[in-house]
Amino acid sequence: MVDKFKNKLQCTCNDVVAFEIIDDIECDWGNHVVIQCPNCEELFSIDNQCPAFQNISKLVNSNTGLYSKDEIENYVSNSHHN
């Protein structure tokens, strides 16, 4: 999954950037793989939805084909709840 983020993508700040990949960040519910925009510094959880980070669906809307339908369903179904 991390390979998807090695290419430049459009961030929610509207810049096309190479995201920094951070392999292990802890939240109240466990650990995540996240990406960070070098421009706006926003963090996005890429393994599952977590209220501590931005939702990857915001990037999927701007980057067609980033996640398949099955990957999106898996991302949401494994989400943390507040």
PDB file of N, CA, C and O in Angstrom:
ATOM      1  N   MET A   1       0.820  -1.201   0.000  1.00  0.00           N
ATOM      2  CA  MET A   1       0.000   0.000   0.000  1.00  0.00           C
ATOM      3  C   MET A   1       0.863   1.264   0.000  1.00  0.00           C
ATOM      4  O   MET A   1       0.490   2.259  -0.621  1.00  0.00           O
ATOM      5  N   VAL A   2       1.977   1.241   0.668  1.00  0.00           N
ATOM      6  CA  VAL A   2       2.845   2.408   0.775  1.00  0.00           C
ATOM      7  C   VAL A   2       3.349   2.839  -0.607  1.00  0.00           C
ATOM      8  O   VAL A   2       3.585   4.024  -0.838  1.00  0.00           O
ATOM      9  N   ASP A   3       3.512   1.888  -1.517  1.00  0.00           N
ATOM     10  CA  ASP A   3       4.013   2.206  -2.864  1.00  0.00           C
ATOM     11  C   ASP A   3       3.142   3.228  -3.588  1.00  0.00           C
ATOM     12  O   ASP A   3       3.644   3.987  -4.417  1.00  0.00           O
ATOM     13  N   LYS A   4       1.847   3.259  -3.289  1.00  0.00           N
ATOM     14  CA  LYS A   4       0.924   4.206  -3.920  1.00  0.00           C
ATOM     15  C   LYS A   4       1.317   5.655  -3.638  1.00  0.00           C
ATOM     16  O   LYS A   4       0.960   6.560  -4.392  1.00  0.00           O
ATOM     17  N   PHE A   5       2.040   5.863  -2.567  1.00  0.00           N
ATOM     18  CA  PHE A   5       2.332   7.224  -2.117  1.00  0.00           C
ATOM     19  C   PHE A   5       3.765   7.647  -2.419  1.00  0.00           C
ATOM     20  O   PHE A   5       4.212   8.696  -1.956  1.00  0.00           O
ATOM     21  N   LYS A   6       4.480   6.846  -3.183  1.00  0.00           N
ATOM     22  CA  LYS A   6       5.846   7.207  -3.565  1.00  0.00           C
ATOM     23  C   LYS A   6       5.864   8.173  -4.739  1.00  0.00           C
ATOM     24  O   LYS A   6       6.868   8.847  -4.973  1.00  0.00           O
ATOM     25  N   ASN A   7       4.752   8.247  -5.486  1.00  0.00           N
ATOM     26  CA  ASN A   7       4.623   9.201  -6.586  1.00  0.00           C
ATOM     27  C   ASN A   7       3.978  10.480  -6.069  1.00  0.00           C
ATOM     28  O   ASN A   7       3.349  10.484  -5.011  1.00  0.00           O
ATOM     29  N   LYS A   8       4.135  11.549  -6.812  1.00  0.00           N
ATOM     30  CA  LYS A   8       3.508  12.820  -6.430  1.00  0.00           C
ATOM     31  C   LYS A   8       1.989  12.725  -6.583  1.00  0.00           C
ATOM     32  O   LYS A   8       1.477  12.146  -7.541  1.00  0.00           O
ATOM     33  N   LEU A   9       1.290  13.306  -5.617  1.00  0.00           N
ATOM     34  CA  LEU A   9      -0.171  13.316  -5.592  1.00  0.00           C
ATOM     35  C   LEU A   9      -0.658  14.721  -5.258  1.00  0.00           C
ATOM     36  O   LEU A   9       0.085  15.543  -4.722  1.00  0.00           O
ATOM     37  N   GLN A  10      -1.905  14.974  -5.584  1.00  0.00           N
ATOM     38  CA  GLN A  10      -2.500  16.259  -5.225  1.00  0.00           C
ATOM     39  C   GLN A  10      -3.022  16.180  -3.802  1.00  0.00           C
ATOM     40  O   GLN A  10      -3.832  15.312  -3.476  1.00  0.00           O
ATOM     41  N   CYS A  11      -2.561  17.077  -2.967  1.00  0.00           N
ATOM     42  CA  CYS A  11      -2.999  17.151  -1.577  1.00  0.00           C
ATOM     43  C   CYS A  11      -4.276  17.986  -1.488  1.00  0.00           C
ATOM     44  O   CYS A  11      -4.682  18.624  -2.459  1.00  0.00           O
ATOM     45  N   THR A  12      -4.891  17.973  -0.334  1.00  0.00           N
ATOM     46  CA  THR A  12      -6.083  18.789  -0.107  1.00  0.00           C
ATOM     47  C   THR A  12      -5.751  20.277  -0.114  1.00  0.00           C
ATOM     48  O   THR A  12      -6.650  21.109  -0.238  1.00  0.00           O
ATOM     49  N   CYS A  13      -4.465  20.623   0.019  1.00  0.00           N
ATOM     50  CA  CYS A  13      -4.043  22.029  -0.068  1.00  0.00           C
ATOM     51  C   CYS A  13      -3.883  22.454  -1.534  1.00  0.00           C
ATOM     52  O   CYS A  13      -3.467  23.578  -1.815  1.00  0.00           O
ATOM     53  N   ASN A  14      -4.213  21.553  -2.464  1.00  0.00           N
ATOM     54  CA  ASN A  14      -4.197  21.759  -3.915  1.00  0.00           C
ATOM     55  C   ASN A  14      -2.812  21.738  -4.544  1.00  0.00           C
ATOM     56  O   ASN A  14      -2.697  21.949  -5.751  1.00  0.00           O
ATOM     57  N   ASP A  15      -1.767  21.494  -3.783  1.00  0.00           N
ATOM     58  CA  ASP A  15      -0.433  21.351  -4.350  1.00  0.00           C
ATOM     59  C   ASP A  15      -0.191  19.886  -4.710  1.00  0.00           C
ATOM     60  O   ASP A  15      -0.714  18.988  -4.051  1.00  0.00           O
ATOM     61  N   VAL A  16       0.592  19.651  -5.743  1.00  0.00           N
ATOM     62  CA  VAL A  16       1.019  18.314  -6.113  1.00  0.00           C
ATOM     63  C   VAL A  16       2.360  18.092  -5.425  1.00  0.00           C
ATOM     64  O   VAL A  16       3.332  18.798  -5.694  1.00  0.00           O
ATOM     65  N   VAL A  17       2.403  17.104  -4.535  1.00  0.00           N
ATOM     66  CA  VAL A  17       3.570  16.912  -3.673  1.00  0.00           C
ATOM     67  C   VAL A  17       3.966  15.442  -3.582  1.00  0.00           C
ATOM     68  O   VAL A  17       3.187  14.546  -3.907  1.00  0.00           O
ATOM     69  N   ALA A  18       5.183  15.224  -3.138  1.00  0.00           N
ATOM     70  CA  ALA A  18       5.644  13.890  -2.757  1.00  0.00           C
ATOM     71  C   ALA A  18       5.454  13.799  -1.239  1.00  0.00           C
ATOM     72  O   ALA A  18       6.170  14.450  -0.478  1.00  0.00           O
ATOM     73  N   PHE A  19       4.499  13.002  -0.813  1.00  0.00           N
ATOM     74  CA  PHE A  19       4.198  12.872   0.612  1.00  0.00           C
ATOM     75  C   PHE A  19       5.324  12.156   1.343  1.00  0.00           C
ATOM     76  O   PHE A  19       5.964  11.259   0.795  1.00  0.00           O
ATOM     77  N   GLU A  20       5.555  12.558   2.577  1.00  0.00           N
ATOM     78  CA  GLU A  20       6.484  11.845   3.447  1.00  0.00           C
ATOM     79  C   GLU A  20       5.717  10.671   4.055  1.00  0.00           C
ATOM     80  O   GLU A  20       4.591  10.844   4.522  1.00  0.00           O
ATOM     81  N   ILE A  21       6.306   9.502   4.053  1.00  0.00           N
ATOM     82  CA  ILE A  21       5.675   8.306   4.620  1.00  0.00           C
ATOM     83  C   ILE A  21       6.237   8.078   6.015  1.00  0.00           C
ATOM     84  O   ILE A  21       7.449   7.982   6.202  1.00  0.00           O
ATOM     85  N   ILE A  22       5.343   7.995   6.985  1.00  0.00           N
ATOM     86  CA  ILE A  22       5.731   7.764   8.378  1.00  0.00           C
ATOM     87  C   ILE A  22       5.146   6.406   8.773  1.00  0.00           C
ATOM     88  O   ILE A  22       3.928   6.240   8.845  1.00  0.00           O
ATOM     89  N   ASP A  23       6.018   5.451   9.025  1.00  0.00           N
ATOM     90  CA  ASP A  23       5.597   4.058   9.196  1.00  0.00           C
ATOM     91  C   ASP A  23       4.852   3.748  10.480  1.00  0.00           C
ATOM     92  O   ASP A  23       4.081   2.789  10.518  1.00  0.00           O
ATOM     93  N   ASP A  24       5.053   4.511  11.512  1.00  0.00           N
ATOM     94  CA  ASP A  24       4.481   4.100  12.791  1.00  0.00           C
ATOM     95  C   ASP A  24       4.181   5.297  13.672  1.00  0.00           C
ATOM     96  O   ASP A  24       5.073   5.862  14.304  1.00  0.00           O
ATOM     97  N   ILE A  25       2.913   5.673  13.706  1.00  0.00           N
ATOM     98  CA  ILE A  25       2.465   6.745  14.607  1.00  0.00           C
ATOM     99  C   ILE A  25       1.358   6.166  15.472  1.00  0.00           C
ATOM    100  O   ILE A  25       0.461   5.482  14.980  1.00  0.00           O
ATOM    101  N   GLU A  26       1.431   6.444  16.750  1.00  0.00           N
ATOM    102  CA  GLU A  26       0.461   5.897  17.690  1.00  0.00           C
ATOM    103  C   GLU A  26      -0.689   6.871  17.922  1.00  0.00           C
ATOM    104  O   GLU A  26      -0.501   8.085  18.012  1.00  0.00           O
ATOM    105  N   CYS A  27      -1.891   6.292  18.014  1.00  0.00           N
ATOM    106  CA  CYS A  27      -3.070   7.052  18.437  1.00  0.00           C
ATOM    107  C   CYS A  27      -3.634   6.345  19.666  1.00  0.00           C
ATOM    108  O   CYS A  27      -3.029   5.388  20.152  1.00  0.00           O
ATOM    109  N   ASP A  28      -4.757   6.786  20.167  1.00  0.00           N
ATOM    110  CA  ASP A  28      -5.358   6.176  21.358  1.00  0.00           C
ATOM    111  C   ASP A  28      -5.815   4.737  21.119  1.00  0.00           C
ATOM    112  O   ASP A  28      -6.010   3.990  22.077  1.00  0.00           O
ATOM    113  N   TRP A  29      -5.990   4.336  19.853  1.00  0.00           N
ATOM    114  CA  TRP A  29      -6.541   3.023  19.527  1.00  0.00           C
ATOM    115  C   TRP A  29      -5.521   2.069  18.925  1.00  0.00           C
ATOM    116  O   TRP A  29      -5.848   0.907  18.684  1.00  0.00           O
ATOM    117  N   GLY A  30      -4.299   2.517  18.676  1.00  0.00           N
ATOM    118  CA  GLY A  30      -3.289   1.645  18.078  1.00  0.00           C
ATOM    119  C   GLY A  30      -2.272   2.437  17.273  1.00  0.00           C
ATOM    120  O   GLY A  30      -2.107   3.641  17.470  1.00  0.00           O
ATOM    121  N   ASN A  31      -1.590   1.745  16.361  1.00  0.00           N
ATOM    122  CA  ASN A  31      -0.564   2.380  15.528  1.00  0.00           C
ATOM    123  C   ASN A  31      -1.024   2.460  14.084  1.00  0.00           C
ATOM    124  O   ASN A  31      -1.848   1.663  13.635  1.00  0.00           O
ATOM    125  N   HIS A  32      -0.478   3.437  13.358  1.00  0.00           N
ATOM    126  CA  HIS A  32      -0.866   3.681  11.970  1.00  0.00           C
ATOM    127  C   HIS A  32       0.336   3.940  11.084  1.00  0.00           C
ATOM    128  O   HIS A  32       1.411   4.327  11.541  1.00  0.00           O
ATOM    129  N   VAL A  33       0.115   3.713   9.805  1.00  0.00           N
ATOM    130  CA  VAL A  33       1.002   4.210   8.763  1.00  0.00           C
ATOM    131  C   VAL A  33       0.338   5.480   8.256  1.00  0.00           C
ATOM    132  O   VAL A  33      -0.825   5.452   7.852  1.00  0.00           O
ATOM    133  N   VAL A  34       1.057   6.582   8.273  1.00  0.00           N
ATOM    134  CA  VAL A  34       0.489   7.857   7.834  1.00  0.00           C
ATOM    135  C   VAL A  34       1.402   8.498   6.791  1.00  0.00           C
ATOM    136  O   VAL A  34       2.578   8.155   6.661  1.00  0.00           O
ATOM    137  N   ILE A  35       0.824   9.426   6.065  1.00  0.00           N
ATOM    138  CA  ILE A  35       1.596  10.249   5.141  1.00  0.00           C
ATOM    139  C   ILE A  35       1.422  11.701   5.564  1.00  0.00           C
ATOM    140  O   ILE A  35       0.400  12.076   6.140  1.00  0.00           O
ATOM    141  N   GLN A  36       2.438  12.513   5.268  1.00  0.00           N
ATOM    142  CA  GLN A  36       2.377  13.926   5.623  1.00  0.00           C
ATOM    143  C   GLN A  36       2.735  14.771   4.415  1.00  0.00           C
ATOM    144  O   GLN A  36       3.720  14.515   3.724  1.00  0.00           O
ATOM    145  N   CYS A  37       1.913  15.786   4.177  1.00  0.00           N
ATOM    146  CA  CYS A  37       2.180  16.732   3.108  1.00  0.00           C
ATOM    147  C   CYS A  37       3.321  17.652   3.536  1.00  0.00           C
ATOM    148  O   CYS A  37       3.260  18.234   4.619  1.00  0.00           O
ATOM    149  N   PRO A  38       4.363  17.798   2.711  1.00  0.00           N
ATOM    150  CA  PRO A  38       5.467  18.687   3.077  1.00  0.00           C
ATOM    151  C   PRO A  38       5.090  20.161   3.008  1.00  0.00           C
ATOM    152  O   PRO A  38       5.803  21.012   3.541  1.00  0.00           O
ATOM    153  N   ASN A  39       3.967  20.467   2.349  1.00  0.00           N
ATOM    154  CA  ASN A  39       3.535  21.855   2.208  1.00  0.00           C
ATOM    155  C   ASN A  39       2.659  22.290   3.388  1.00  0.00           C
ATOM    156  O   ASN A  39       3.023  23.197   4.136  1.00  0.00           O
ATOM    157  N   CYS A  40       1.509  21.641   3.549  1.00  0.00           N
ATOM    158  CA  CYS A  40       0.567  22.046   4.602  1.00  0.00           C
ATOM    159  C   CYS A  40       0.766  21.273   5.907  1.00  0.00           C
ATOM    160  O   CYS A  40       0.176  21.614   6.932  1.00  0.00           O
ATOM    161  N   GLU A  41       1.607  20.221   5.863  1.00  0.00           N
ATOM    162  CA  GLU A  41       1.949  19.388   7.007  1.00  0.00           C
ATOM    163  C   GLU A  41       0.780  18.576   7.557  1.00  0.00           C
ATOM    164  O   GLU A  41       0.854  18.072   8.678  1.00  0.00           O
ATOM    165  N   GLU A  42      -0.297  18.444   6.783  1.00  0.00           N
ATOM    166  CA  GLU A  42      -1.444  17.634   7.200  1.00  0.00           C
ATOM    167  C   GLU A  42      -1.047  16.161   7.206  1.00  0.00           C
ATOM    168  O   GLU A  42      -0.303  15.707   6.336  1.00  0.00           O
ATOM    169  N   LEU A  43      -1.544  15.426   8.185  1.00  0.00           N
ATOM    170  CA  LEU A  43      -1.300  13.990   8.303  1.00  0.00           C
ATOM    171  C   LEU A  43      -2.538  13.214   7.865  1.00  0.00           C
ATOM    172  O   LEU A  43      -3.660  13.563   8.233  1.00  0.00           O
ATOM    173  N   PHE A  44      -2.329  12.169   7.083  1.00  0.00           N
ATOM    174  CA  PHE A  44      -3.410  11.306   6.600  1.00  0.00           C
ATOM    175  C   PHE A  44      -3.099   9.867   6.982  1.00  0.00           C
ATOM    176  O   PHE A  44      -2.025   9.359   6.662  1.00  0.00           O
ATOM    177  N   SER A  45      -4.026   9.209   7.659  1.00  0.00           N
ATOM    178  CA  SER A  45      -3.882   7.794   7.957  1.00  0.00           C
ATOM    179  C   SER A  45      -4.194   7.012   6.685  1.00  0.00           C
ATOM    180  O   SER A  45      -5.251   7.203   6.086  1.00  0.00           O
ATOM    181  N   ILE A  46      -3.270   6.120   6.264  1.00  0.00           N
ATOM    182  CA  ILE A  46      -3.506   5.389   5.016  1.00  0.00           C
ATOM    183  C   ILE A  46      -3.911   3.935   5.250  1.00  0.00           C
ATOM    184  O   ILE A  46      -4.304   3.254   4.302  1.00  0.00           O
ATOM    185  N   ASP A  47      -3.825   3.436   6.496  1.00  0.00           N
ATOM    186  CA  ASP A  47      -4.170   2.038   6.751  1.00  0.00           C
ATOM    187  C   ASP A  47      -5.627   1.847   7.163  1.00  0.00           C
ATOM    188  O   ASP A  47      -6.255   0.869   6.759  1.00  0.00           O
ATOM    189  N   ASN A  48      -6.162   2.748   7.944  1.00  0.00           N
ATOM    190  CA  ASN A  48      -7.592   2.761   8.280  1.00  0.00           C
ATOM    191  C   ASN A  48      -7.978   4.129   8.812  1.00  0.00           C
ATOM    192  O   ASN A  48      -7.125   4.935   9.180  1.00  0.00           O
ATOM    193  N   GLN A  49      -9.259   4.370   8.844  1.00  0.00           N
ATOM    194  CA  GLN A  49      -9.783   5.676   9.245  1.00  0.00           C
ATOM    195  C   GLN A  49      -9.595   5.871  10.743  1.00  0.00           C
ATOM    196  O   GLN A  49      -9.900   4.979  11.535  1.00  0.00           O
ATOM    197  N   CYS A  50      -9.092   7.039  11.129  1.00  0.00           N
ATOM    198  CA  CYS A  50      -8.841   7.355  12.529  1.00  0.00           C
ATOM    199  C   CYS A  50      -9.158   8.832  12.761  1.00  0.00           C
ATOM    200  O   CYS A  50      -8.744   9.680  11.971  1.00  0.00           O
ATOM    201  N   PRO A  51      -9.883   9.148  13.825  1.00  0.00           N
ATOM    202  CA  PRO A  51     -10.223  10.551  14.086  1.00  0.00           C
ATOM    203  C   PRO A  51      -9.010  11.428  14.422  1.00  0.00           C
ATOM    204  O   PRO A  51      -9.127  12.653  14.418  1.00  0.00           O
ATOM    205  N   ALA A  52      -7.863  10.835  14.710  1.00  0.00           N
ATOM    206  CA  ALA A  52      -6.671  11.614  15.034  1.00  0.00           C
ATOM    207  C   ALA A  52      -5.989  12.187  13.789  1.00  0.00           C
ATOM    208  O   ALA A  52      -5.158  13.089  13.897  1.00  0.00           O
ATOM    209  N   PHE A  53      -6.341  11.661  12.597  1.00  0.00           N
ATOM    210  CA  PHE A  53      -5.710  12.076  11.345  1.00  0.00           C
ATOM    211  C   PHE A  53      -6.765  12.352  10.284  1.00  0.00           C
ATOM    212  O   PHE A  53      -7.928  11.981  10.441  1.00  0.00           O
ATOM    213  N   GLN A  54      -6.354  13.001   9.211  1.00  0.00           N
ATOM    214  CA  GLN A  54      -7.264  13.244   8.088  1.00  0.00           C
ATOM    215  C   GLN A  54      -7.617  11.918   7.408  1.00  0.00           C
ATOM    216  O   GLN A  54      -6.830  10.971   7.409  1.00  0.00           O
ATOM    217  N   ASN A  55      -8.801  11.878   6.836  1.00  0.00           N
ATOM    218  CA  ASN A  55      -9.307  10.702   6.145  1.00  0.00           C
ATOM    219  C   ASN A  55      -8.723  10.633   4.735  1.00  0.00           C
ATOM    220  O   ASN A  55      -8.687  11.643   4.032  1.00  0.00           O
ATOM    221  N   ILE A  56      -8.271   9.465   4.321  1.00  0.00           N
ATOM    222  CA  ILE A  56      -7.673   9.294   3.002  1.00  0.00           C
ATOM    223  C   ILE A  56      -8.672   9.568   1.877  1.00  0.00           C
ATOM    224  O   ILE A  56      -8.267   9.859   0.752  1.00  0.00           O
ATOM    225  N   SER A  57      -9.959   9.480   2.164  1.00  0.00           N
ATOM    226  CA  SER A  57     -10.964   9.722   1.115  1.00  0.00           C
ATOM    227  C   SER A  57     -10.856  11.135   0.557  1.00  0.00           C
ATOM    228  O   SER A  57     -11.249  11.379  -0.584  1.00  0.00           O
ATOM    229  N   LYS A  58     -10.334  12.062   1.339  1.00  0.00           N
ATOM    230  CA  LYS A  58     -10.123  13.425   0.841  1.00  0.00           C
ATOM    231  C   LYS A  58      -9.080  13.430  -0.273  1.00  0.00           C
ATOM    232  O   LYS A  58      -9.182  14.218  -1.213  1.00  0.00           O
ATOM    233  N   LEU A  59      -8.082  12.561  -0.175  1.00  0.00           N
ATOM    234  CA  LEU A  59      -7.072  12.463  -1.233  1.00  0.00           C
ATOM    235  C   LEU A  59      -7.578  11.623  -2.401  1.00  0.00           C
ATOM    236  O   LEU A  59      -7.248  11.901  -3.554  1.00  0.00           O
ATOM    237  N   VAL A  60      -8.369  10.607  -2.111  1.00  0.00           N
ATOM    238  CA  VAL A  60      -8.917   9.741  -3.159  1.00  0.00           C
ATOM    239  C   VAL A  60      -9.784  10.560  -4.110  1.00  0.00           C
ATOM    240  O   VAL A  60      -9.782  10.308  -5.315  1.00  0.00           O
ATOM    241  N   ASN A  61     -10.519  11.528  -3.592  1.00  0.00           N
ATOM    242  CA  ASN A  61     -11.379  12.376  -4.423  1.00  0.00           C
ATOM    243  C   ASN A  61     -10.572  13.203  -5.421  1.00  0.00           C
ATOM    244  O   ASN A  61     -11.049  13.487  -6.520  1.00  0.00           O
ATOM    245  N   SER A  62      -9.366  13.586  -5.050  1.00  0.00           N
ATOM    246  CA  SER A  62      -8.519  14.406  -5.920  1.00  0.00           C
ATOM    247  C   SER A  62      -7.549  13.593  -6.767  1.00  0.00           C
ATOM    248  O   SER A  62      -6.950  14.124  -7.702  1.00  0.00           O
ATOM    249  N   ASN A  63      -7.391  12.316  -6.452  1.00  0.00           N
ATOM    250  CA  ASN A  63      -6.419  11.454  -7.125  1.00  0.00           C
ATOM    251  C   ASN A  63      -7.106  10.162  -7.573  1.00  0.00           C
ATOM    252  O   ASN A  63      -7.042   9.141  -6.888  1.00  0.00           O
ATOM    253  N   THR A  64      -7.751  10.224  -8.715  1.00  0.00           N
ATOM    254  CA  THR A  64      -8.512   9.101  -9.244  1.00  0.00           C
ATOM    255  C   THR A  64      -7.640   7.857  -9.347  1.00  0.00           C
ATOM    256  O   THR A  64      -6.512   7.914  -9.835  1.00  0.00           O
ATOM    257  N   GLY A  65      -8.173   6.741  -8.883  1.00  0.00           N
ATOM    258  CA  GLY A  65      -7.465   5.476  -8.969  1.00  0.00           C
ATOM    259  C   GLY A  65      -6.497   5.209  -7.833  1.00  0.00           C
ATOM    260  O   GLY A  65      -5.827   4.177  -7.826  1.00  0.00           O
ATOM    261  N   LEU A  66      -6.411   6.119  -6.874  1.00  0.00           N
ATOM    262  CA  LEU A  66      -5.484   5.934  -5.761  1.00  0.00           C
ATOM    263  C   LEU A  66      -5.835   4.682  -4.959  1.00  0.00           C
ATOM    264  O   LEU A  66      -4.955   3.881  -4.646  1.00  0.00           O
ATOM    265  N   TYR A  67      -7.110   4.510  -4.625  1.00  0.00           N
ATOM    266  CA  TYR A  67      -7.600   3.322  -3.934  1.00  0.00           C
ATOM    267  C   TYR A  67      -8.704   2.704  -4.779  1.00  0.00           C
ATOM    268  O   TYR A  67      -9.501   3.417  -5.389  1.00  0.00           O
ATOM    269  N   SER A  68      -8.748   1.382  -4.811  1.00  0.00           N
ATOM    270  CA  SER A  68      -9.847   0.678  -5.482  1.00  0.00           C
ATOM    271  C   SER A  68     -11.072   0.718  -4.572  1.00  0.00           C
ATOM    272  O   SER A  68     -10.977   1.093  -3.403  1.00  0.00           O
ATOM    273  N   LYS A  69     -12.196   0.337  -5.108  1.00  0.00           N
ATOM    274  CA  LYS A  69     -13.428   0.300  -4.318  1.00  0.00           C
ATOM    275  C   LYS A  69     -13.258  -0.625  -3.112  1.00  0.00           C
ATOM    276  O   LYS A  69     -13.687  -0.290  -2.007  1.00  0.00           O
ATOM    277  N   ASP A  70     -12.633  -1.785  -3.321  1.00  0.00           N
ATOM    278  CA  ASP A  70     -12.400  -2.731  -2.220  1.00  0.00           C
ATOM    279  C   ASP A  70     -11.463  -2.149  -1.164  1.00  0.00           C
ATOM    280  O   ASP A  70     -11.676  -2.347   0.032  1.00  0.00           O
ATOM    281  N   GLU A  71     -10.433  -1.436  -1.599  1.00  0.00           N
ATOM    282  CA  GLU A  71      -9.502  -0.824  -0.648  1.00  0.00           C
ATOM    283  C   GLU A  71     -10.190   0.254   0.184  1.00  0.00           C
ATOM    284  O   GLU A  71      -9.914   0.389   1.376  1.00  0.00           O
ATOM    285  N   ILE A  72     -11.073   1.011  -0.431  1.00  0.00           N
ATOM    286  CA  ILE A  72     -11.819   2.043   0.302  1.00  0.00           C
ATOM    287  C   ILE A  72     -12.749   1.393   1.320  1.00  0.00           C
ATOM    288  O   ILE A  72     -12.836   1.847   2.461  1.00  0.00           O
ATOM    289  N   GLU A  73     -13.445   0.330   0.912  1.00  0.00           N
ATOM    290  CA  GLU A  73     -14.347  -0.368   1.832  1.00  0.00           C
ATOM    291  C   GLU A  73     -13.574  -0.952   3.013  1.00  0.00           C
ATOM    292  O   GLU A  73     -14.040  -0.891   4.150  1.00  0.00           O
ATOM    293  N   ASN A  74     -12.401  -1.516   2.751  1.00  0.00           N
ATOM    294  CA  ASN A  74     -11.562  -2.081   3.809  1.00  0.00           C
ATOM    295  C   ASN A  74     -11.074  -0.980   4.749  1.00  0.00           C
ATOM    296  O   ASN A  74     -11.061  -1.165   5.966  1.00  0.00           O
ATOM    297  N   TYR A  75     -10.675   0.158   4.193  1.00  0.00           N
ATOM    298  CA  TYR A  75     -10.216   1.309   4.979  1.00  0.00           C
ATOM    299  C   TYR A  75     -11.304   1.762   5.943  1.00  0.00           C
ATOM    300  O   TYR A  75     -11.040   1.992   7.123  1.00  0.00           O
ATOM    301  N   VAL A  76     -12.506   1.888   5.447  1.00  0.00           N
ATOM    302  CA  VAL A  76     -13.623   2.371   6.275  1.00  0.00           C
ATOM    303  C   VAL A  76     -14.066   1.316   7.273  1.00  0.00           C
ATOM    304  O   VAL A  76     -14.370   1.644   8.420  1.00  0.00           O
ATOM    305  N   SER A  77     -14.108   0.046   6.858  1.00  0.00           N
ATOM    306  CA  SER A  77     -14.590  -1.010   7.754  1.00  0.00           C
ATOM    307  C   SER A  77     -13.641  -1.265   8.928  1.00  0.00           C
ATOM    308  O   SER A  77     -14.064  -1.792   9.957  1.00  0.00           O
ATOM    309  N   ASN A  78     -12.376  -0.902   8.787  1.00  0.00           N
ATOM    310  CA  ASN A  78     -11.407  -1.074   9.873  1.00  0.00           C
ATOM    311  C   ASN A  78     -11.183   0.206  10.668  1.00  0.00           C
ATOM    312  O   ASN A  78     -10.194   0.326  11.390  1.00  0.00           O
ATOM    313  N   SER A  79     -12.095   1.159  10.538  1.00  0.00           N
ATOM    314  CA  SER A  79     -11.904   2.470  11.154  1.00  0.00           C
ATOM    315  C   SER A  79     -12.069   2.438  12.667  1.00  0.00           C
ATOM    316  O   SER A  79     -12.730   1.565  13.228  1.00  0.00           O
ATOM    317  N   HIS A  80     -11.441   3.428  13.307  1.00  0.00           N
ATOM    318  CA  HIS A  80     -11.628   3.665  14.741  1.00  0.00           C
ATOM    319  C   HIS A  80     -12.834   4.580  14.892  1.00  0.00           C
ATOM    320  O   HIS A  80     -13.100   5.433  14.046  1.00  0.00           O
ATOM    321  N   HIS A  81     -13.542   4.389  15.965  1.00  0.00           N
ATOM    322  CA  HIS A  81     -14.694   5.251  16.238  1.00  0.00           C
ATOM    323  C   HIS A  81     -14.392   6.108  17.461  1.00  0.00           C
ATOM    324  O   HIS A  81     -13.722   5.670  18.396  1.00  0.00           O
ATOM    325  N   ASN A  82     -14.900   7.341  17.434  1.00  0.00           N
ATOM    326  CA  ASN A  82     -14.674   8.264  18.568  1.00  0.00           C
ATOM    327  C   ASN A  82     -15.285   7.722  19.828  1.00  0.00           C
ATOM    328  O   ASN A  82     -15.197   8.357  20.879  1.00  0.00           O
TER     329      ASN A  82
END
